[in-house]
Amino acid sequence: MTQPTNSFNVFPSLAIGVTQLTGEDNNKFLQGQLTCDLEQLSPQQSVLGAHCDAKGKMLAILRLIQCGNAILALQAQQNTQSHLPSLKKYAVFSKVEIVDATEQYHCTGLSGTDALAWANTLTDKQLGDDIDTIETQYGVVSSFPLKVNGEPRLLLVSTPAQHQSLCDALGQLTTTEYSNQHWFALDNLSGTPQITPALQSEHVPQMLNMQMINGISFSKGCYIGQETVARMHYRGLNKRAMFILSSSSHIDTQPGDSLERQIGDNWRNAGTIVSVSNLGEQTIACAILPSDIELESQLRVKDSETDTLFTLSTPAYFDA
């Protein structure tokens, strides 16, 4: 992949869905719904969690940021509408209002050391280990803990008026613009998990490495699907994990597609595509595979008519 190498890169108009939760019970409501501990959420700290069905299978992976009195739940845009009814299902018992606010916010990606330095000039707070989110005149800026080659990545969530001010400010700086696909390729290269409609109610959170990236709390109270998630953890029942796939060829595949592994002269079922980005002739994807799979394994999309193969690697947090 041709990675952004400049010190201030901009990724405009990211396809990220925004669900807004308001009302005095918004935090308490989510605490009973998600795998993460909402007590860790603050205006300076985001949290990542999964929303599961009663069987512990994921309906969505959400990154939560606090914006004033509202909580914004960010996820793959194509999953927002189909996920909303499931999130609203138990809201009638709480003082919370849940709406799809994707059209009310604009998501912009930034990367590079100069981008981080610029963000840190916007308030008296500095993004770092203890602070990953700040409110600025241009919107809420949140830094990504999962990086590629240690490169800072930031997400800026703005109202339309804030976004216009942001565009004016960025126009005065020396920046390099990259595409939406580049941003999501970085998501894949960093091992950032996501759920799309094709994957809803198919996998427990551990299969997408959520326990490795602080996406599951095993000490909080009850939430939907907790029994299954806890049993997989304490009994060591999960035998799957998410890996990174890459190819120098353009491979037509999409989330939910099956993968095959070569065993001798034959091909056998191996796993499932989770997310994919195509950059010209390059393909970067994430996939759920056996956790003990050998990195030298030959992998292809099931029943592929070509001999195009993926190279297999692990996210950096595997070694953390």
Secondary structure, DSSP 8 states (H G I E B T S, - for coil): -----SSSEEE-S--EEEEEEESTTHHHHHHTTBSS-GGG-BTTB-EEEEEE-TTS-EEEEEEEEEETTEEEEEEEHHHHHHHHHHHHTTGGGSS-EEEE-GGG-EEEEEESHHHHHHHTTSSS---SSS--EEEETTEEEEE-SS-BTTB-EEEEEE-HHHHHHHHHHHTTS--EE--HHHHHHHHHHHT-----GGGTTT--GGGGTGGGTT---SSS---TTHHHHHHHHHTT---EEEEEEEESS-----TT-EEEEEETTEEEEEEEEEEEEEETTEEEEEEEEETT--TT--EEETT-SS---BEEE--GGGG-
